[in-house]
Amino acid sequence: MTGSSQELLSTFDSLTESERLEIALEILKRVLHLDFPPLSDEDLVCNAEEIFLELDKQESDYE
């Protein structure tokens, strides 16, 4: 990740929750029209595994 990208994320993290929501909405509107390459089956499986591991971690944190 470039320095400017890291700086942008750092600035984003310092915003209020309502400001972060506004920015996130604007970013989502803009990336909606980007042409992403299709994900391979392997990519989908890796992403799903990461999501389930994070959900398991969150669930164990609540117990």
N, CA, C and O atoms as a Maestro MAE file, in Angstrom:
{
 s_m_m2io_version
 :::
 2.0.0
}

f_m_ct {
 s_m_title
 :::
 protein
 m_atom[252] {
  # First column is atom index #
  i_m_mmod_type
  r_m_x_coord
  r_m_y_coord
  r_m_z_coord
  i_m_residue_number
  s_m_chain_name
  s_m_pdb_residue_name
  s_m_pdb_atom_name
  i_m_atomic_number
  :::
  1 25 0.846 -1.168 0.000 1 A "MET " " N  " 7
  2 3 0.000 0.000 0.000 1 A "MET " " CA " 6
  3 2 0.898 1.240 0.000 1 A "MET " " C  " 6
  4 15 1.915 1.280 0.692 1 A "MET " " O  " 8
  5 25 0.520 2.220 -0.763 2 A "THR " " N  " 7
  6 3 1.338 3.418 -0.876 2 A "THR " " CA " 6
  7 2 1.188 4.297 0.371 2 A "THR " " C  " 6
  8 15 0.254 4.135 1.157 2 A "THR " " O  " 8
  9 25 2.116 5.213 0.527 3 A "GLY " " N  " 7
  10 3 2.074 6.132 1.653 3 A "GLY " " CA " 6
  11 2 0.821 6.987 1.652 3 A "GLY " " C  " 6
  12 15 0.228 7.236 2.702 3 A "GLY " " O  " 8
  13 25 0.419 7.438 0.467 4 A "SER " " N  " 7
  14 3 -0.790 8.272 0.391 4 A "SER " " CA " 6
  15 2 -2.039 7.460 0.744 4 A "SER " " C  " 6
  16 15 -2.977 7.991 1.339 4 A "SER " " O  " 8
  17 25 -2.054 6.185 0.381 5 A "SER " " N  " 7
  18 3 -3.188 5.326 0.750 5 A "SER " " CA " 6
  19 2 -3.241 5.135 2.256 5 A "SER " " C  " 6
  20 15 -4.316 5.193 2.853 5 A "SER " " O  " 8
  21 25 -2.093 4.909 2.873 6 A "GLN " " N  " 7
  22 3 -2.037 4.749 4.328 6 A "GLN " " CA " 6
  23 2 -2.464 6.033 5.036 6 A "GLN " " C  " 6
  24 15 -3.169 5.994 6.045 6 A "GLN " " O  " 8
  25 25 -2.030 7.163 4.495 7 A "GLU " " N  " 7
  26 3 -2.407 8.453 5.079 7 A "GLU " " CA " 6
  27 2 -3.919 8.659 4.979 7 A "GLU " " C  " 6
  28 15 -4.553 9.134 5.921 7 A "GLU " " O  " 8
  29 25 -4.482 8.301 3.840 8 A "LEU " " N  " 7
  30 3 -5.925 8.421 3.643 8 A "LEU " " CA " 6
  31 2 -6.673 7.570 4.670 8 A "LEU " " C  " 6
  32 15 -7.640 8.035 5.274 8 A "LEU " " O  " 8
  33 25 -6.232 6.332 4.868 9 A "LEU " " N  " 7
  34 3 -6.887 5.453 5.838 9 A "LEU " " CA " 6
  35 2 -6.734 5.979 7.264 9 A "LEU " " C  " 6
  36 15 -7.662 5.882 8.067 9 A "LEU " " O  " 8
  37 25 -5.577 6.527 7.574 10 A "SER " " N  " 7
  38 3 -5.352 7.097 8.900 10 A "SER " " CA " 6
  39 2 -6.293 8.279 9.134 10 A "SER " " C  " 6
  40 15 -6.881 8.413 10.207 10 A "SER " " O  " 8
  41 25 -6.425 9.122 8.131 11 A "THR " " N  " 7
  42 3 -7.345 10.257 8.236 11 A "THR " " CA " 6
  43 2 -8.774 9.760 8.385 11 A "THR " " C  " 6
  44 15 -9.535 10.286 9.197 11 A "THR " " O  " 8
  45 25 -9.140 8.755 7.608 12 A "PHE " " N  " 7
  46 3 -10.481 8.166 7.694 12 A "PHE " " CA " 6
  47 2 -10.750 7.664 9.112 12 A "PHE " " C  " 6
  48 15 -11.829 7.895 9.658 12 A "PHE " " O  " 8
  49 25 -9.776 6.979 9.707 13 A "ASP " " N  " 7
  50 3 -9.938 6.435 11.054 13 A "ASP " " CA " 6
  51 2 -10.124 7.527 12.102 13 A "ASP " " C  " 6
  52 15 -10.724 7.282 13.148 13 A "ASP " " O  " 8
  53 25 -9.618 8.730 11.834 14 A "SER " " N  " 7
  54 3 -9.728 9.813 12.809 14 A "SER " " CA " 6
  55 2 -11.052 10.574 12.713 14 A "SER " " C  " 6
  56 15 -11.334 11.425 13.556 14 A "SER " " O  " 8
  57 25 -11.857 10.281 11.706 15 A "LEU " " N  " 7
  58 3 -13.145 10.962 11.538 15 A "LEU " " CA " 6
  59 2 -14.176 10.449 12.530 15 A "LEU " " C  " 6
  60 15 -14.008 9.384 13.123 15 A "LEU " " O  " 8
  61 25 -15.240 11.217 12.702 16 A "THR " " N  " 7
  62 3 -16.353 10.750 13.526 16 A "THR " " CA " 6
  63 2 -17.068 9.618 12.793 16 A "THR " " C  " 6
  64 15 -16.877 9.422 11.593 16 A "THR " " O  " 8
  65 25 -17.879 8.890 13.517 17 A "GLU " " N  " 7
  66 3 -18.595 7.766 12.892 17 A "GLU " " CA " 6
  67 2 -19.492 8.241 11.752 17 A "GLU " " C  " 6
  68 15 -19.548 7.600 10.702 17 A "GLU " " O  " 8
  69 25 -20.193 9.354 11.947 18 A "SER " " N  " 7
  70 3 -21.079 9.835 10.880 18 A "SER " " CA " 6
  71 2 -20.279 10.265 9.642 18 A "SER " " C  " 6
  72 15 -20.719 10.051 8.513 18 A "SER " " O  " 8
  73 25 -19.108 10.870 9.857 19 A "GLU " " N  " 7
  74 3 -18.255 11.248 8.724 19 A "GLU " " CA " 6
  75 2 -17.729 10.011 7.997 19 A "GLU " " C  " 6
  76 15 -17.679 9.987 6.767 19 A "GLU " " O  " 8
  77 25 -17.334 8.980 8.759 20 A "ARG " " N  " 7
  78 3 -16.860 7.738 8.129 20 A "ARG " " CA " 6
  79 2 -17.965 7.105 7.301 20 A "ARG " " C  " 6
  80 15 -17.704 6.591 6.213 20 A "ARG " " O  " 8
  81 25 -19.191 7.135 7.798 21 A "LEU " " N  " 7
  82 3 -20.314 6.571 7.046 21 A "LEU " " CA " 6
  83 2 -20.553 7.344 5.749 21 A "LEU " " C  " 6
  84 15 -20.812 6.745 4.706 21 A "LEU " " O  " 8
  85 25 -20.467 8.669 5.815 22 A "GLU " " N  " 7
  86 3 -20.637 9.479 4.606 22 A "GLU " " CA " 6
  87 2 -19.559 9.159 3.577 22 A "GLU " " C  " 6
  88 15 -19.855 8.974 2.397 22 A "GLU " " O  " 8
  89 25 -18.316 9.096 4.025 23 A "ILE " " N  " 7
  90 3 -17.201 8.807 3.123 23 A "ILE " " CA " 6
  91 2 -17.342 7.399 2.540 23 A "ILE " " C  " 6
  92 15 -17.150 7.197 1.341 23 A "ILE " " O  " 8
  93 25 -17.676 6.433 3.390 24 A "ALA " " N  " 7
  94 3 -17.828 5.048 2.923 24 A "ALA " " CA " 6
  95 2 -18.906 4.967 1.848 24 A "ALA " " C  " 6
  96 15 -18.740 4.264 0.851 24 A "ALA " " O  " 8
  97 25 -19.998 5.676 2.044 25 A "LEU " " N  " 7
  98 3 -21.075 5.675 1.049 25 A "LEU " " CA " 6
  99 2 -20.590 6.245 -0.279 25 A "LEU " " C  " 6
  100 15 -20.891 5.692 -1.337 25 A "LEU " " O  " 8
  101 25 -19.847 7.340 -0.232 26 A "GLU " " N  " 7
  102 3 -19.332 7.945 -1.462 26 A "GLU " " CA " 6
  103 2 -18.343 7.008 -2.170 26 A "GLU " " C  " 6
  104 15 -18.355 6.895 -3.396 26 A "GLU " " O  " 8
  105 25 -17.493 6.344 -1.389 27 A "ILE " " N  " 7
  106 3 -16.534 5.405 -1.986 27 A "ILE " " CA " 6
  107 2 -17.275 4.236 -2.636 27 A "ILE " " C  " 6
  108 15 -16.931 3.819 -3.742 27 A "ILE " " O  " 8
  109 25 -18.281 3.712 -1.955 28 A "LEU " " N  " 7
  110 3 -19.048 2.602 -2.524 28 A "LEU " " CA " 6
  111 2 -19.741 3.010 -3.822 28 A "LEU " " C  " 6
  112 15 -19.801 2.225 -4.767 28 A "LEU " " O  " 8
  113 25 -20.261 4.227 -3.870 29 A "LYS " " N  " 7
  114 3 -20.892 4.705 -5.104 29 A "LYS " " CA " 6
  115 2 -19.887 4.725 -6.258 29 A "LYS " " C  " 6
  116 15 -20.228 4.410 -7.398 29 A "LYS " " O  " 8
  117 25 -18.654 5.096 -5.947 30 A "ARG " " N  " 7
  118 3 -17.641 5.227 -6.994 30 A "ARG " " CA " 6
  119 2 -17.086 3.876 -7.437 30 A "ARG " " C  " 6
  120 15 -16.809 3.689 -8.621 30 A "ARG " " O  " 8
  121 25 -16.918 2.938 -6.517 31 A "VAL " " N  " 7
  122 3 -16.346 1.642 -6.900 31 A "VAL " " CA " 6
  123 2 -17.383 0.740 -7.565 31 A "VAL " " C  " 6
  124 15 -17.039 -0.264 -8.188 31 A "VAL " " O  " 8
  125 25 -18.634 1.104 -7.427 32 A "LEU " " N  " 7
  126 3 -19.704 0.331 -8.056 32 A "LEU " " CA " 6
  127 2 -19.483 0.207 -9.555 32 A "LEU " " C  " 6
  128 15 -19.854 -0.802 -10.155 32 A "LEU " " O  " 8
  129 25 -18.885 1.217 -10.161 33 A "HIS " " N  " 7
  130 3 -18.719 1.253 -11.609 33 A "HIS " " CA " 6
  131 2 -17.340 0.781 -12.078 33 A "HIS " " C  " 6
  132 15 -17.043 0.842 -13.271 33 A "HIS " " O  " 8
  133 25 -16.504 0.316 -11.164 34 A "LEU " " N  " 7
  134 3 -15.198 -0.199 -11.569 34 A "LEU " " CA " 6
  135 2 -15.360 -1.582 -12.183 34 A "LEU " " C  " 6
  136 15 -16.265 -2.332 -11.819 34 A "LEU " " O  " 8
  137 25 -14.493 -1.902 -13.096 35 A "ASP " " N  " 7
  138 3 -14.546 -3.197 -13.774 35 A "ASP " " CA " 6
  139 2 -13.574 -4.159 -13.087 35 A "ASP " " C  " 6
  140 15 -12.391 -4.211 -13.424 35 A "ASP " " O  " 8
  141 25 -14.090 -4.916 -12.122 36 A "PHE " " N  " 7
  142 3 -13.259 -5.873 -11.402 36 A "PHE " " CA " 6
  143 2 -13.167 -7.177 -12.177 36 A "PHE " " C  " 6
  144 15 -14.150 -7.611 -12.776 36 A "PHE " " O  " 8
  145 25 -11.993 -7.809 -12.173 37 A "PRO " " N  " 7
  146 3 -11.895 -9.122 -12.824 37 A "PRO " " CA " 6
  147 2 -12.669 -10.158 -12.018 37 A "PRO " " C  " 6
  148 15 -12.812 -10.015 -10.804 37 A "PRO " " O  " 8
  149 25 -13.165 -11.189 -12.672 38 A "PRO " " N  " 7
  150 3 -13.905 -12.216 -11.927 38 A "PRO " " CA " 6
  151 2 -12.988 -12.940 -10.946 38 A "PRO " " C  " 6
  152 15 -11.800 -13.127 -11.211 38 A "PRO " " O  " 8
  153 25 -13.553 -13.343 -9.813 39 A "LEU " " N  " 7
  154 3 -12.791 -14.087 -8.807 39 A "LEU " " CA " 6
  155 2 -12.749 -15.562 -9.180 39 A "LEU " " C  " 6
  156 15 -13.724 -16.113 -9.690 39 A "LEU " " O  " 8
  157 25 -11.620 -16.186 -8.921 40 A "SER " " N  " 7
  158 3 -11.504 -17.630 -9.154 40 A "SER " " CA " 6
  159 2 -12.176 -18.365 -8.006 40 A "SER " " C  " 6
  160 15 -12.461 -17.773 -6.965 40 A "SER " " O  " 8
  161 25 -12.423 -19.629 -8.188 41 A "ASP " " N  " 7
  162 3 -12.995 -20.446 -7.119 41 A "ASP " " CA " 6
  163 2 -12.083 -20.417 -5.888 41 A "ASP " " C  " 6
  164 15 -12.557 -20.362 -4.753 41 A "ASP " " O  " 8
  165 25 -10.776 -20.455 -6.129 42 A "GLU " " N  " 7
  166 3 -9.815 -20.432 -5.020 42 A "GLU " " CA " 6
  167 2 -9.926 -19.117 -4.242 42 A "GLU " " C  " 6
  168 15 -9.891 -19.118 -3.011 42 A "GLU " " O  " 8
  169 25 -10.059 -18.004 -4.955 43 A "ASP " " N  " 7
  170 3 -10.225 -16.706 -4.300 43 A "ASP " " CA " 6
  171 2 -11.491 -16.684 -3.445 43 A "ASP " " C  " 6
  172 15 -11.476 -16.206 -2.311 43 A "ASP " " O  " 8
  173 25 -12.578 -17.204 -3.997 44 A "LEU " " N  " 7
  174 3 -13.842 -17.237 -3.265 44 A "LEU " " CA " 6
  175 2 -13.737 -18.083 -2.001 44 A "LEU " " C  " 6
  176 15 -14.242 -17.695 -0.947 44 A "LEU " " O  " 8
  177 25 -13.085 -19.235 -2.105 45 A "VAL " " N  " 7
  178 3 -12.925 -20.114 -0.952 45 A "VAL " " CA " 6
  179 2 -12.067 -19.439 0.121 45 A "VAL " " C  " 6
  180 15 -12.397 -19.507 1.305 45 A "VAL " " O  " 8
  181 25 -10.976 -18.792 -0.278 46 A "CYS " " N  " 7
  182 3 -10.103 -18.103 0.679 46 A "CYS " " CA " 6
  183 2 -10.850 -16.970 1.381 46 A "CYS " " C  " 6
  184 15 -10.734 -16.797 2.594 46 A "CYS " " O  " 8
  185 25 -11.614 -16.205 0.607 47 A "ASN " " N  " 7
  186 3 -12.386 -15.113 1.209 47 A "ASN " " CA " 6
  187 2 -13.433 -15.634 2.166 47 A "ASN " " C  " 6
  188 15 -13.613 -15.077 3.249 47 A "ASN " " O  " 8
  189 25 -14.124 -16.688 1.788 48 A "ALA " " N  " 7
  190 3 -15.136 -17.276 2.661 48 A "ALA " " CA " 6
  191 2 -14.495 -17.796 3.942 48 A "ALA " " C  " 6
  192 15 -15.045 -17.618 5.028 48 A "ALA " " O  " 8
  193 25 -13.342 -18.435 3.821 49 A "GLU " " N  " 7
  194 3 -12.649 -18.959 4.995 49 A "GLU " " CA " 6
  195 2 -12.275 -17.825 5.944 49 A "GLU " " C  " 6
  196 15 -12.452 -17.951 7.156 49 A "GLU " " O  " 8
  197 25 -11.763 -16.728 5.411 50 A "GLU " " N  " 7
  198 3 -11.397 -15.578 6.249 50 A "GLU " " CA " 6
  199 2 -12.615 -15.021 6.977 50 A "GLU " " C  " 6
  200 15 -12.536 -14.676 8.156 50 A "GLU " " O  " 8
  201 25 -13.740 -14.934 6.273 51 A "ILE " " N  " 7
  202 3 -14.961 -14.412 6.883 51 A "ILE " " CA " 6
  203 2 -15.421 -15.330 8.012 51 A "ILE " " C  " 6
  204 15 -15.752 -14.852 9.097 51 A "ILE " " O  " 8
  205 25 -15.444 -16.638 7.772 52 A "PHE " " N  " 7
  206 3 -15.898 -17.569 8.797 52 A "PHE " " CA " 6
  207 2 -14.951 -17.594 9.996 52 A "PHE " " C  " 6
  208 15 -15.406 -17.710 11.134 52 A "PHE " " O  " 8
  209 25 -13.649 -17.487 9.761 53 A "LEU " " N  " 7
  210 3 -12.705 -17.435 10.872 53 A "LEU " " CA " 6
  211 2 -12.918 -16.173 11.700 53 A "LEU " " C  " 6
  212 15 -12.852 -16.222 12.929 53 A "LEU " " O  " 8
  213 25 -13.168 -15.057 11.047 54 A "GLU " " N  " 7
  214 3 -13.432 -13.810 11.774 54 A "GLU " " CA " 6
  215 2 -14.736 -13.906 12.555 54 A "GLU " " C  " 6
  216 15 -14.807 -13.447 13.696 54 A "GLU " " O  " 8
  217 25 -15.763 -14.493 11.961 55 A "LEU " " N  " 7
  218 3 -17.028 -14.667 12.669 55 A "LEU " " CA " 6
  219 2 -16.857 -15.581 13.886 55 A "LEU " " C  " 6
  220 15 -17.416 -15.304 14.948 55 A "LEU " " O  " 8
  221 25 -16.097 -16.658 13.744 56 A "ASP " " N  " 7
  222 3 -15.814 -17.544 14.880 56 A "ASP " " CA " 6
  223 2 -15.090 -16.796 15.988 56 A "ASP " " C  " 6
  224 15 -15.399 -16.976 17.166 56 A "ASP " " O  " 8
  225 25 -14.130 -15.960 15.618 57 A "LYS " " N  " 7
  226 3 -13.376 -15.179 16.598 57 A "LYS " " CA " 6
  227 2 -14.299 -14.221 17.334 57 A "LYS " " C  " 6
  228 15 -14.247 -14.114 18.560 57 A "LYS " " O  " 8
  229 25 -15.146 -13.523 16.578 58 A "GLN " " N  " 7
  230 3 -16.081 -12.587 17.205 58 A "GLN " " CA " 6
  231 2 -17.047 -13.305 18.129 58 A "GLN " " C  " 6
  232 15 -17.372 -12.813 19.210 58 A "GLN " " O  " 8
  233 25 -17.501 -14.465 17.699 59 A "GLU " " N  " 7
  234 3 -18.430 -15.242 18.521 59 A "GLU " " CA " 6
  235 2 -17.784 -15.678 19.824 59 A "GLU " " C  " 6
  236 15 -18.405 -15.614 20.885 59 A "GLU " " O  " 8
  237 25 -16.532 -16.124 19.743 60 A "SER " " N  " 7
  238 3 -15.833 -16.556 20.965 60 A "SER " " CA " 6
  239 2 -15.528 -15.362 21.872 60 A "SER " " C  " 6
  240 15 -15.469 -15.520 23.091 60 A "SER " " O  " 8
  241 25 -15.335 -14.174 21.298 61 A "ASP " " N  " 7
  242 3 -15.107 -12.971 22.114 61 A "ASP " " CA " 6
  243 2 -16.346 -12.583 22.904 61 A "ASP " " C  " 6
  244 15 -16.233 -12.025 23.995 61 A "ASP " " O  " 8
  245 25 -17.538 -12.873 22.365 62 A "TYR " " N  " 7
  246 3 -18.775 -12.525 23.042 62 A "TYR " " CA " 6
  247 2 -19.115 -13.507 24.164 62 A "TYR " " C  " 6
  248 15 -19.917 -13.190 25.042 62 A "TYR " " O  " 8
  249 25 -18.516 -14.685 24.140 63 A "GLU " " N  " 7
  250 3 -18.843 -15.705 25.161 63 A "GLU " " CA " 6
  251 2 -18.122 -15.469 26.454 63 A "GLU " " C  " 6
  252 15 -18.290 -16.235 27.404 63 A "GLU " " O  " 8
  :::
 }
 m_bond[251] {
  # First column is bond index #
  i_m_from
  i_m_to
  i_m_order
  :::
  1 1 2 1
  2 2 3 1
  3 3 4 2
  4 3 5 1
  5 5 6 1
  6 6 7 1
  7 7 8 2
  8 7 9 1
  9 9 10 1
  10 10 11 1
  11 11 12 2
  12 11 13 1
  13 13 14 1
  14 14 15 1
  15 15 16 2
  16 15 17 1
  17 17 18 1
  18 18 19 1
  19 19 20 2
  20 19 21 1
  21 21 22 1
  22 22 23 1
  23 23 24 2
  24 23 25 1
  25 25 26 1
  26 26 27 1
  27 27 28 2
  28 27 29 1
  29 29 30 1
  30 30 31 1
  31 31 32 2
  32 31 33 1
  33 33 34 1
  34 34 35 1
  35 35 36 2
  36 35 37 1
  37 37 38 1
  38 38 39 1
  39 39 40 2
  40 39 41 1
  41 41 42 1
  42 42 43 1
  43 43 44 2
  44 43 45 1
  45 45 46 1
  46 46 47 1
  47 47 48 2
  48 47 49 1
  49 49 50 1
  50 50 51 1
  51 51 52 2
  52 51 53 1
  53 53 54 1
  54 54 55 1
  55 55 56 2
  56 55 57 1
  57 57 58 1
  58 58 59 1
  59 59 60 2
  60 59 61 1
  61 61 62 1
  62 62 63 1
  63 63 64 2
  64 63 65 1
  65 65 66 1
  66 66 67 1
  67 67 68 2
  68 67 69 1
  69 69 70 1
  70 70 71 1
  71 71 72 2
  72 71 73 1
  73 73 74 1
  74 74 75 1
  75 75 76 2
  76 75 77 1
  77 77 78 1
  78 78 79 1
  79 79 80 2
  80 79 81 1
  81 81 82 1
  82 82 83 1
  83 83 84 2
  84 83 85 1
  85 85 86 1
  86 86 87 1
  87 87 88 2
  88 87 89 1
  89 89 90 1
  90 90 91 1
  91 91 92 2
  92 91 93 1
  93 93 94 1
  94 94 95 1
  95 95 96 2
  96 95 97 1
  97 97 98 1
  98 98 99 1
  99 99 100 2
  100 99 101 1
  101 101 102 1
  102 102 103 1
  103 103 104 2
  104 103 105 1
  105 105 106 1
  106 106 107 1
  107 107 108 2
  108 107 109 1
  109 109 110 1
  110 110 111 1
  111 111 112 2
  112 111 113 1
  113 113 114 1
  114 114 115 1
  115 115 116 2
  116 115 117 1
  117 117 118 1
  118 118 119 1
  119 119 120 2
  120 119 121 1
  121 121 122 1
  122 122 123 1
  123 123 124 2
  124 123 125 1
  125 125 126 1
  126 126 127 1
  127 127 128 2
  128 127 129 1
  129 129 130 1
  130 130 131 1
  131 131 132 2
  132 131 133 1
  133 133 134 1
  134 134 135 1
  135 135 136 2
  136 135 137 1
  137 137 138 1
  138 138 139 1
  139 139 140 2
  140 139 141 1
  141 141 142 1
  142 142 143 1
  143 143 144 2
  144 143 145 1
  145 145 146 1
  146 146 147 1
  147 147 148 2
  148 147 149 1
  149 149 150 1
  150 150 151 1
  151 151 152 2
  152 151 153 1
  153 153 154 1
  154 154 155 1
  155 155 156 2
  156 155 157 1
  157 157 158 1
  158 158 159 1
  159 159 160 2
  160 159 161 1
  161 161 162 1
  162 162 163 1
  163 163 164 2
  164 163 165 1
  165 165 166 1
  166 166 167 1
  167 167 168 2
  168 167 169 1
  169 169 170 1
  170 170 171 1
  171 171 172 2
  172 171 173 1
  173 173 174 1
  174 174 175 1
  175 175 176 2
  176 175 177 1
  177 177 178 1
  178 178 179 1
  179 179 180 2
  180 179 181 1
  181 181 182 1
  182 182 183 1
  183 183 184 2
  184 183 185 1
  185 185 186 1
  186 186 187 1
  187 187 188 2
  188 187 189 1
  189 189 190 1
  190 190 191 1
  191 191 192 2
  192 191 193 1
  193 193 194 1
  194 194 195 1
  195 195 196 2
  196 195 197 1
  197 197 198 1
  198 198 199 1
  199 199 200 2
  200 199 201 1
  201 201 202 1
  202 202 203 1
  203 203 204 2
  204 203 205 1
  205 205 206 1
  206 206 207 1
  207 207 208 2
  208 207 209 1
  209 209 210 1
  210 210 211 1
  211 211 212 2
  212 211 213 1
  213 213 214 1
  214 214 215 1
  215 215 216 2
  216 215 217 1
  217 217 218 1
  218 218 219 1
  219 219 220 2
  220 219 221 1
  221 221 222 1
  222 222 223 1
  223 223 224 2
  224 223 225 1
  225 225 226 1
  226 226 227 1
  227 227 228 2
  228 227 229 1
  229 229 230 1
  230 230 231 1
  231 231 232 2
  232 231 233 1
  233 233 234 1
  234 234 235 1
  235 235 236 2
  236 235 237 1
  237 237 238 1
  238 238 239 1
  239 239 240 2
  240 239 241 1
  241 241 242 1
  242 242 243 1
  243 243 244 2
  244 243 245 1
  245 245 246 1
  246 246 247 1
  247 247 248 2
  248 247 249 1
  249 249 250 1
  250 250 251 1
  251 251 252 2
  :::
 }
}
